[in-house]
Amino acid sequence: MFKNLKSKESKTLNYSGRSYVGETFQIEGDIRTEGAIDVAGLINGNVYVNEMTVEETGSIRGNLEVSKLEVNGHVEGKIIADTIILGKSAIIKGDIFFRNSLKAEEGSDIEGYIKRTGNEKNYSDEDIAIEEITQRPEKKEKAAAQLNANPAGVTEEAV
């Protein structure tokens, strides 16, 4: 009377397929896949994929770890990738770490810093904000003390 719900033939998963997140689609949470994904909608979460394309209407709020990435939309978060292509309408708000190549068309907007890395996956040393490096308090105090002690900038050797 009832059929067996289990399939008699074994199906293997195809990890090379492309997935699509449409313009009206919103995902809350992390995404992991061995395949590729095209994003025209919104993803709020971290994405770990092999290949990814963010369309002009696409937006991602989270960190990306991708082998090949093409961005024409909006990404807010840290990007780690082998190859990155930024289109003229790309908006990136976050740091970019790339291993092989980075191509950016004129008009792309990047708010963050860019660093070429090796093949290692540990980025703890590189995650230091540039503001902390360039504006250390001890350097500011030392420069101010030197200026107050010698406002004209004349050293004793010169006199």
C-alpha positions in Angstrom: 0.0 0.0 0.0 2.8 2.5 0.9 5.9 2.9 -1.1 9.3 2.8 0.5 10.6 6.4 0.9 14.2 5.4 0.5 15.4 5.4 -3.0 16.7 2.0 -4.3 19.4 3.7 -6.3 22.3 5.5 -4.7 22.6 9.1 -5.7 25.9 10.9 -5.5 26.1 14.6 -4.7 27.4 16.9 -7.4 29.6 19.5 -5.7 30.4 21.4 -8.8 26.9 22.9 -9.3 26.0 26.6 -9.1 23.5 27.9 -6.6 21.6 31.1 -7.0 20.3 33.5 -4.3 17.6 35.6 -6.1 17.0 39.3 -5.6 14.0 38.8 -3.3 15.8 36.1 -1.3 17.4 36.8 2.1 19.5 34.2 4.0 20.2 34.5 7.8 23.2 32.4 8.8 26.4 30.9 7.5 26.7 29.2 4.1 29.2 26.4 3.3 29.5 24.6 -0.1 32.1 23.1 -2.3 30.4 24.4 -5.4 29.7 27.9 -6.6 27.1 30.5 -5.7 25.7 33.6 -7.4 24.2 36.2 -5.1 21.6 38.8 -6.2 19.9 38.9 -2.9 21.0 39.4 0.7 23.1 37.1 2.9 23.6 38.0 6.6 26.3 35.5 7.7 29.7 34.1 6.8 30.2 32.4 3.5 32.7 29.6 2.8 32.5 28.6 -0.9 34.7 27.6 -3.8 33.5 30.2 -6.3 31.2 33.2 -5.8 29.7 36.0 -7.8 28.0 38.9 -6.1 25.7 40.6 -8.6 25.0 44.4 -8.6 21.8 43.8 -6.5 23.6 41.4 -4.2 24.7 42.2 -0.7 26.6 40.2 1.9 27.1 41.1 5.6 29.7 38.7 6.9 33.1 37.3 6.3 33.9 35.6 3.0 36.4 32.8 2.5 36.4 31.9 -1.2 38.8 30.5 -3.8 37.6 32.8 -6.6 35.4 35.9 -6.0 33.8 38.4 -8.3 32.0 41.4 -6.7 29.7 43.8 -8.5 27.5 44.5 -5.4 28.1 45.2 -1.8 30.2 43.3 0.7 30.5 44.3 4.4 33.1 42.1 6.2 36.6 40.5 5.8 37.4 38.8 2.5 39.9 36.0 2.2 40.3 34.7 -1.4 42.8 33.3 -3.9 41.6 35.5 -6.8 39.4 38.6 -6.5 37.8 40.6 -9.3 36.0 43.9 -8.3 33.7 45.4 -10.8 33.0 49.1 -11.3 29.9 49.0 -9.1 31.6 47.0 -6.2 31.4 48.4 -2.7 33.7 46.7 -0.1 33.6 47.7 3.6 36.2 45.5 5.2 39.7 44.2 4.9 40.8 42.2 1.8 43.4 39.4 2.0 44.2 37.8 -1.3 46.7 35.1 -2.3 47.1 35.2 -6.1 45.6 38.2 -7.8 43.3 41.2 -7.2 41.8 43.1 -10.1 39.7 46.3 -9.4 37.9 48.3 -12.1 37.8 52.0 -12.0 34.8 53.1 -9.9 35.0 50.2 -7.3 34.9 51.5 -3.7 37.0 49.9 -1.0 36.9 51.0 2.6 39.5 48.9 4.4 43.0 47.7 3.8 44.3 45.2 1.3 47.0 42.7 2.0 48.6 40.0 -0.2 49.2 36.9 1.9 50.8 33.5 1.5 48.9 30.3 1.5 48.6 30.0 5.2 45.2 30.5 6.8 46.2 32.1 10.1 45.6 35.9 9.7 45.8 36.9 13.4 49.0 39.0 12.9 47.5 40.8 9.8 44.2 41.6 11.5 45.7 44.5 13.4 43.9 47.7 12.4 46.0 50.2 10.5 44.9 53.0 12.9 46.6 51.2 15.8 49.8 50.9 13.9 50.1 54.5 12.6 48.8 56.3 15.7 50.6 54.7 18.6 50.4 56.9 21.7 54.1 56.7 22.5 55.0 58.1 19.1 52.6 61.0 19.5 53.9 61.9 23.0 57.5 61.7 21.9 56.9 64.0 18.9 55.0 66.5 21.1 57.8 66.5 23.7 60.4 67.2 21.0 58.4 70.0 19.5 57.8 71.6 22.9 61.5 71.4 23.8 62.7 72.8 20.5 59.9 74.6 18.7 62.2 76.0 16.0 63.5 72.6 15.2 67.1 73.8 15.8 69.4 71.1 17.2 72.4 71.8 19.5 74.8 70.6 16.8 73.6 73.2 14.4 74.3 76.1 16.8 
